Amino acid sequence: MEDKKTEYFDVLIPPGVPRTIIYDITDRFEVEVVNRRRMMKFANMDGDIRELLAFRCTKDTAEKVQEYMLSELEKFIAD
């Protein structure tokens, strides 16, 4: 019998996302908040490597988290 390992994906949290949205997602979904090193490619940070936060979870959950986070950001910006 083959032992399948669970594959995890990271959903990067864009800089500036309110803590309330991050906390809400950790309460609603089965995610782990992790640090990810990423090279920035915009504005005055072009080429800088920064530590970003990400939600680590399964693929199905990652898709739901991405959709929910963008929806909540749109609501936050509209208010």
N, C-alpha and C positions, 0 to 999 in steps of 0.2 A: 504494500500500500504506500502511496506517495504522500509525503508530508508537505502540505502547501503552507508557505509562509505568507502572512498578510503583507500586502504591498501598501506603503504609505506615501502620501503626496503632501506637499507643502503649498499652502495658499498664502502668498506674501501679503502682509498688511502694509498698505501704502503709508508713508510718513504723514502724520497729521490726523489719522483716524482717531476719533474721540475714544477715550478709555471706556466710556459707557457702552459703546458698540462692541468693543473687545470683550468686556465682561459679559455682556448679553450673549455673545456667541459662545463663550466658554460655558455658560449656563445651559444654553439651548442644545448644543451639539457635543458629540463626543470627540473633543479635540485636545491636543496638547499644544501649548504656546512654546515655540522654540526660537532660537536666534539663527539667522542665516546671513552669511556674508555675501553681498552682491555688489557688483560694479555698477555705479550710477552712470546713466547716459543722458543727462538732461541738465539744462541751465548751467549754473556755476559749479556743479558737482561732476561734470563729465570726466570719467575715468577714476573718480574716487571710489574706494571700496568702503562700504558702510555695513554696519551690523543692523539688519532689519528683523522685525518680528514676523513670525509666520504661524499659521495654524497647521499642525501636522495631524493628518487623519486619513481614512480610507478614501478611495476615489469617489464613491457615491456621496460621502459626507462632504468632501472637498467641493464638489459641484454645488451642493446645497448651500454650503458656507459662502462660496463666492457670490452666488445669486443673492443670498440674504444680506451680505455685507454691502454690496452695491446698492441694493434697495434701501437699506438703512442710511447709507451715505447720501443718497438722493433726498431722502426725507429730511436729514439733518441740514443739508445745504438749502433746501426750500424754506425752512423755518426761519 
